[in-house]
Amino acid sequence: MSNDSTSTPACPETPPDEPRTFDIKGYLARLPGKPGVYRMLGAASEVLYVGKARDLKKRVSSYFQKTAHGPRIAMMVSQVASIETTVTRSEAEALILENNLIKSLSPRYNILFRDDKSYPFLMISGHEFPRLGFYRGLLDRENDYFGPFPNAWAVRESIQLLQRVFRLRTCEDTVFQNRSRPCLLHQIRRCSGPCVNLVSREAYAEDISHAKLFLDGKSDAVISGLGDKMQKSAEALNFEQAAIYRDQVQSLARMTQRQYAESASDQDADVIAFASERGVSCVNLAMIRGGRHLGDRSLFPQNAQGEDAGEVLVAFVAQHYLERPVPGVIVVGAEIDGDDLATVLTEHSGHKVHVVTRPAGERRAWLDMAVENARQALHQRLSEQSTQEARLVALREGLGLPDTIQRVECFDISHTGGEATVASCVVYDKKEMRRAEYRRYNIEGITPGDDYAAMKQALERRLGKVASGEGVAPDLLLIDGGKGQMGIAAAVLEELGLGDIALVGVAKGPERKAGLEELWVTGRELPVMLAPDNPGLHLIQAIRDEAHRFAITGHRAKRGKKRVTSSLEGIPGIGAKRRKQLLARFGGLRGVLGASIEDIAQVEGISRTLAEKIYKELHAA
């Protein structure tokens, strides 16, 4: 955001006992005709809506003219008690600020896309013998990155293709540096064996160069070059090498066969399509890189009921590209102001961006495919929601719970003999598991193995925030345990004044078999046992199993970290700093175990004598 940005309140502060007045005409008259961000506020000063504008005066004024609005915007305007604006130097700057505010505030009337997962890249490292790898995170200049890809599966498919054609290594550096003989991948012709010098630096570098050209969309140049080498090898009677080149050419030729006859470009593009049915909207994002279709991802926005395709897709583009690479071409399946959007994205990304709203030829085919994928994903989503609604209704009826039950939170405890105790909390809301809201709690200061104390600590930490007004309260608490754990949870709810939250304990039945669970419900002396085929029981089992999985995953990670640290802590001369350097250098304890004395001695601050001691201690254990 610009340092010159300024905030303008809609009206002066009024005492809390007096009604807030909104002089809209006077306020609009004072608004500047500059780019910026506006925030619509409700009577309690809560943010109802955040938007950006090229001209604040025109954009904000449009909400209060007689032009008909959709139901969502009309409802929002009726609740506006004040407006705040922030002037920025450009519309691109306003885009950044708008999306930062949307992300942090989650306004009630904004179309929201929850796509918190980072998109993966295919990495070719900058080593002497570079390796192929799967990568998420910030990009640096030491390695080459290709993508982004829509999902992990697409990256791994490309890695397997490059292994098959160019036989590039995928092993970690700690493995590569300590090999004494070829691995299985070399034996099945997926790696050329650079770790044991079975391929020269020059030949491996050439394979890397071909792989990069292929990923850049220059497959024709690669095939042509390999064809020439095949011909020269055959003329030199080196038929074994000629056969290798032949196999590479054939594999590449099969992979690069275009799906559409008119497709001849090697461009990077994103294709964004929209589908809507029964109040649910779906946006499908297909990624084209180097002319290759890498796959797609479907997203389901919140607060998009009744909105047309243009509004939803503009919201998606604005939110999606704020922190992600922007391709040179964006194909949008709706009539929007593509020129204005392209100008903003060009300024934001630093390179020319074209937004295409009326595609033809190859781009039209891409868009048609994305639309069909959006429809398929939407139908699957509607089917799943119908099933989830039936499960929730059966749960309420089977246990006599209120009809208002929507948000369910489930707690579980995991440890091994009292070691590394971890509590998990998973969330089921809006007919799906809400992974972004999962929480783990490291349990400390209790008697090892005391599950009651562990559960009490986890519930107090989670529900204490609810009692203090932070976060969303659950409608139903599921406790993985029997009557004893139920008593602990009930006591915590009573102490915090949250007795209105429903409570159910889930205990394994006498035979500890799935389908025979005993359900302890508040206010009942005996447990309830639902039929094994009851949809409500299936919902409880799914949530309980997810809490169990999440707790075990956290426990194992905590236990593994503790044991790794303990193995090095017992070695004289190894303090916290050297321990951290060793783990960072070799990627963990396994890497340290696989390192030689010479490798360990190369770590800063570790002498040859200390390296020998470390090696001896670790391998004597």
Secondary structure in CASP SS format (residue, H / E / C, confidence):
PFRMAT SS
TARGET T0000
AUTHOR 0000-0000-0000
METHOD secondary structure of the structure
MODEL  1
M C 1.00
S C 1.00
N C 1.00
D C 1.00
S C 1.00
T C 1.00
S E 1.00
T E 1.00
P E 1.00
A C 1.00
C C 1.00
P C 1.00
E C 1.00
T C 1.00
P C 1.00
P C 1.00
D C 1.00
E C 1.00
P C 1.00
R C 1.00
T C 1.00
F C 1.00
D C 1.00
I H 1.00
K H 1.00
G H 1.00
Y H 1.00
L H 1.00
A H 1.00
R H 1.00
L C 1.00
P C 1.00
G C 1.00
K C 1.00
P C 1.00
G E 1.00
V E 1.00
Y E 1.00
R E 1.00
M E 1.00
L E 1.00
G C 1.00
A C 1.00
A C 1.00
S C 1.00
E C 1.00
V E 1.00
L E 1.00
Y E 1.00
V E 1.00
G E 1.00
K E 1.00
A E 1.00
R C 1.00
D C 1.00
L H 1.00
K H 1.00
K H 1.00
R H 1.00
V H 1.00
S H 1.00
S H 1.00
Y C 1.00
F C 1.00
Q C 1.00
K C 1.00
T C 1.00
A C 1.00
H C 1.00
G C 1.00
P H 1.00
R H 1.00
I H 1.00
A H 1.00
M H 1.00
M H 1.00
V H 1.00
S H 1.00
Q C 1.00
V C 1.00
A C 1.00
S E 1.00
I E 1.00
E E 1.00
T E 1.00
T E 1.00
V E 1.00
T C 1.00
R C 1.00
S C 1.00
E H 1.00
A H 1.00
E H 1.00
A H 1.00
L H 1.00
I H 1.00
L H 1.00
E H 1.00
N H 1.00
N H 1.00
L H 1.00
I H 1.00
K H 1.00
S H 1.00
L H 1.00
S C 1.00
P C 1.00
R C 1.00
Y C 1.00
N C 1.00
I C 1.00
L E 1.00
F C 1.00
R C 1.00
D C 1.00
D C 1.00
K C 1.00
S C 1.00
Y C 1.00
P C 1.00
F E 1.00
L E 1.00
M E 1.00
I E 1.00
S C 1.00
G C 1.00
H C 1.00
E C 1.00
F C 1.00
P C 1.00
R C 1.00
L E 1.00
G E 1.00
F E 1.00
Y E 1.00
R C 1.00
G C 1.00
L C 1.00
L C 1.00
D C 1.00
R C 1.00
E C 1.00
N C 1.00
D E 1.00
Y E 1.00
F E 1.00
G C 1.00
P C 1.00
F C 1.00
P C 1.00
N C 1.00
A H 1.00
W H 1.00
A H 1.00
V H 1.00
R H 1.00
E H 1.00
S H 1.00
I H 1.00
Q H 1.00
L H 1.00
L H 1.00
Q H 1.00
R H 1.00
V H 1.00
F H 1.00
R C 1.00
L C 1.00
R C 1.00
T C 1.00
C C 1.00
E C 1.00
D H 1.00
T H 1.00
V H 1.00
F H 1.00
Q C 1.00
N C 1.00
R C 1.00
S C 1.00
R C 1.00
P C 1.00
C C 1.00
L H 1.00
L H 1.00
H H 1.00
Q H 1.00
I C 1.00
R C 1.00
R C 1.00
C C 1.00
S C 1.00
G C 1.00
P H 1.00
C H 1.00
V H 1.00
N C 1.00
L C 1.00
V C 1.00
S C 1.00
R H 1.00
E H 1.00
A H 1.00
Y H 1.00
A H 1.00
E H 1.00
D H 1.00
I H 1.00
S H 1.00
H H 1.00
A H 1.00
K H 1.00
L H 1.00
F H 1.00
L H 1.00
D C 1.00
G C 1.00
K C 1.00
S H 1.00
D H 1.00
A H 1.00
V H 1.00
I H 1.00
S H 1.00
G H 1.00
L H 1.00
G H 1.00
D H 1.00
K H 1.00
M H 1.00
Q H 1.00
K H 1.00
S H 1.00
A H 1.00
E H 1.00
A C 1.00
L C 1.00
N C 1.00
F H 1.00
E H 1.00
Q H 1.00
A H 1.00
A H 1.00
I H 1.00
Y H 1.00
R H 1.00
D H 1.00
Q H 1.00
V H 1.00
Q H 1.00
S H 1.00
L H 1.00
A H 1.00
R H 1.00
M H 1.00
T C 1.00
Q C 1.00
R C 1.00
Q C 1.00
Y C 1.00
A C 1.00
E C 1.00
S C 1.00
A C 1.00
S C 1.00
D C 1.00
Q C 1.00
D C 1.00
A E 1.00
D E 1.00
V E 1.00
I E 1.00
A E 1.00
F E 1.00
A E 1.00
S E 1.00
E E 1.00
R C 1.00
G C 1.00
V E 1.00
S E 1.00
C E 1.00
V E 1.00
N E 1.00
L E 1.00
A E 1.00
M E 1.00
I E 1.00
R E 1.00
G C 1.00
G C 1.00
R E 1.00
H E 1.00
L E 1.00
G E 1.00
D E 1.00
R E 1.00
S E 1.00
L E 1.00
F C 1.00
P C 1.00
Q E 1.00
N C 1.00
A C 1.00
Q C 1.00
G C 1.00
E C 1.00
D C 1.00
A H 1.00
G H 1.00
E H 1.00
V H 1.00
L H 1.00
V H 1.00
A H 1.00
F H 1.00
V H 1.00
A H 1.00
Q H 1.00
H H 1.00
Y C 1.00
L C 1.00
E C 1.00
R C 1.00
P C 1.00
V C 1.00
P C 1.00
G C 1.00
V E 1.00
I E 1.00
V E 1.00
V E 1.00
G C 1.00
A C 1.00
E C 1.00
I C 1.00
D C 1.00
G H 1.00
D H 1.00
D H 1.00
L H 1.00
A H 1.00
T H 1.00
V H 1.00
L H 1.00
T H 1.00
E H 1.00
H H 1.00
S H 1.00
G C 1.00
H C 1.00
K C 1.00
V C 1.00
H E 1.00
V E 1.00
V E 1.00
T C 1.00
R C 1.00
P C 1.00
A C 1.00
G C 1.00
E H 1.00
R H 1.00
R H 1.00
A H 1.00
W H 1.00
L H 1.00
D H 1.00
M H 1.00
A H 1.00
V H 1.00
E H 1.00
N H 1.00
A H 1.00
R H 1.00
Q H 1.00
A H 1.00
L H 1.00
H H 1.00
Q H 1.00
R H 1.00
L H 1.00
S H 1.00
E H 1.00
Q H 1.00
S H 1.00
T H 1.00
Q H 1.00
E H 1.00
A H 1.00
R H 1.00
L H 1.00
V H 1.00
A H 1.00
L H 1.00
R H 1.00
E H 1.00
G H 1.00
L H 1.00
G C 1.00
L C 1.00
P C 1.00
D C 1.00
T C 1.00
I C 1.00
Q C 1.00
R C 1.00
V E 1.00
E E 1.00
C E 1.00
F E 1.00
D E 1.00
I E 1.00
S E 1.00
H E 1.00
T E 1.00
G C 1.00
G C 1.00
E E 1.00
A E 1.00
T E 1.00
V E 1.00
A E 1.00
S E 1.00
C E 1.00
V E 1.00
V E 1.00
Y E 1.00
D E 1.00
K C 1.00
K C 1.00
E E 1.00
M E 1.00
R C 1.00
R H 1.00
A H 1.00
E H 1.00
Y C 1.00
R E 1.00
R E 1.00
Y E 1.00
N E 1.00
I C 1.00
E C 1.00
G C 1.00
I C 1.00
T C 1.00
P C 1.00
G C 1.00
D C 1.00
D H 1.00
Y H 1.00
A H 1.00
A H 1.00
M H 1.00
K H 1.00
Q H 1.00
A H 1.00
L H 1.00
E H 1.00
R H 1.00
R H 1.00
L H 1.00
G H 1.00
K H 1.00
V H 1.00
A H 1.00
S C 1.00
G C 1.00
E C 1.00
G C 1.00
V C 1.00
A C 1.00
P C 1.00
D C 1.00
L E 1.00
L E 1.00
L E 1.00
I E 1.00
D E 1.00
G C 1.00
G C 1.00
K H 1.00
G H 1.00
Q H 1.00
M H 1.00
G H 1.00
I H 1.00
A H 1.00
A H 1.00
A H 1.00
V H 1.00
L H 1.00
E H 1.00
E H 1.00
L C 1.00
G C 1.00
L C 1.00
G C 1.00
D C 1.00
I C 1.00
A E 1.00
L E 1.00
V E 1.00
G E 1.00
V E 1.00
A E 1.00
K C 1.00
G C 1.00
P C 1.00
E C 1.00
R C 1.00
K C 1.00
A C 1.00
G C 1.00
L C 1.00
E C 1.00
E E 1.00
L E 1.00
W E 1.00
V E 1.00
T C 1.00
G C 1.00
R C 1.00
E C 1.00
L C 1.00
P C 1.00
V E 1.00
M C 1.00
L C 1.00
A C 1.00
P C 1.00
D C 1.00
N C 1.00
P H 1.00
G H 1.00
L H 1.00
H H 1.00
L H 1.00
I H 1.00
Q H 1.00
A H 1.00
I H 1.00
R H 1.00
D H 1.00
E H 1.00
A H 1.00
H H 1.00
R H 1.00
F H 1.00
A H 1.00
I H 1.00
T H 1.00
G H 1.00
H H 1.00
R H 1.00
A H 1.00
K H 1.00
R H 1.00
G H 1.00
K H 1.00
K H 1.00
R H 1.00
V H 1.00
T H 1.00
S H 1.00
S H 1.00
L H 1.00
E H 1.00
G C 1.00
I C 1.00
P C 1.00
G C 1.00
I C 1.00
G C 1.00
A H 1.00
K H 1.00
R H 1.00
R H 1.00
K H 1.00
Q H 1.00
L H 1.00
L H 1.00
A H 1.00
R H 1.00
F H 1.00
G C 1.00
G C 1.00
L H 1.00
R H 1.00
G H 1.00
V H 1.00
L H 1.00
G H 1.00
A C 1.00
S C 1.00
I H 1.00
E H 1.00
D H 1.00
I H 1.00
A H 1.00
Q C 1.00
V C 1.00
E C 1.00
G C 1.00
I C 1.00
S C 1.00
R H 1.00
T H 1.00
L H 1.00
A H 1.00
E H 1.00
K H 1.00
I H 1.00
Y H 1.00
K H 1.00
E H 1.00
L H 1.00
H H 1.00
A H 1.00
A C 1.00
END
